[in-house]
Amino acid sequence: MKNRIAGATSAIILAAGLSMAMMSSAVAQPPGQPSANKAPPPHHMMAMKKDLQSLDLTVAQQQQLKTITEDTRTKLKPLMEVVVQSQEGLAKQIHNENYKQSAVDKLAKQQGHTIAQMISVRAASMHKMFNVLTPEQKVKLQSIKQSGGPAS
């Protein structure tokens, strides 16, 4: 139960962090200027990849995971575009003489909903990836997660 609560808390913190990072770029970046950093790097995916590499995956498992990852990327791309568009809208409002709180509220609500969708897509993807593993690999992965990473 504690692991589920911790996982949910982590997802909420990740979403809040993503939102805050994107919001700070909206404040610092006036509208109409290209952003040097539109999205944070997917650290969770890099960590997951490293963890999975230590599980001695079969070629079939590797292909299944690749397919899941590509499908996830395809699903997340339009959602990320919505987040970027809402960030641009927020930047316009922040730098606009005719600031409208109702427009900011609408963009914030849209962004929150979109980030919730992104978290849901990621959770479904992680579930599918976990189910590709054998029971022994699942136990080993749980052990890796509890110890903080794969043994070098």
JONORWO-V485753 format. One line per field, one symbol per residue. phi: phi as a letter, one per 20 degrees, with the letter a starting at -180 (. if undefined). psi: psi as a letter, one per 20 degrees, with the letter a starting at -180 (. if undefined). A space follows every 50 residues. Layout:
phi->???
psi->???
This chain:
phi->.fffffffffffffffffffffffffffdffndfefbfbfffgfffffff fffedlfffffgffffffffffgfffgfffffffffffffffffeefegc ffffffffffffffffffffffffffffffffffgffffffgffffenqf fe
psi->ghhgghggggggggggggggghghhhghoqqipqphnhqqqmhhhggggg ghhjjlqrhggggghgggggggghhhghghhgggghghggggghjphlpo hhgggghggggggghgggggggghghggghihqrhghgggggggghijrq p.
